[in-house]
Amino acid sequence: MHEKIMRFPSDEMYESKLVADDEVKSRLLTDLPYEVDQTEDTTEPVIFYDTQGGDFPEKSEEEDVDKKAGKGMMGESKSNEMEAALVKHHVQVLVDAGVKAEDIAIVTPYNAQVRFYLRMELQHIYSLAIFNYFKYYTKIYSSQ
């Protein structure tokens, strides 16, 4: 993972203890082994958009977050339709720049947002992966 992408979870959740591997710590989309146009979206490792409030209202829903473990814990999950539209646009910009859809993943902290993306059928339109944080990091670390 690029060190600028890693920095936020490292600082916020891991007491700044995560370290990016030298092989990938400065890798950009333009460094993929095929041609990718140099655009603002492909030459930056991470781009943040402020989607709190205003034109980006969130919907909350209660959900059984630990059903498989049998604990029945309830938690709040959120979805945001306008944020999803922005993500869809950003994915299209990356694909138009030459990034292969299978090299794109959408990662969100909320299961409700994952379900929203699945209803939009982004995984079928673009052949990309959609994960919540836990499943994404579980997949990364279990494959190493």
PyMOL commands that set and color helices and strands:
alter all, ss='L'
color gray80, all
select helices_A, chain A and resi 3-13+29-31+81-96+101-103+111-120+122-126+133-142
alter helices_A, ss='H'
color red, helices_A
select strands_A, chain A and resi 59-64+74-79+105-108+129-132
alter strands_A, ss='S'
color yellow, strands_A
deselect
rebuild
show_as cartoon
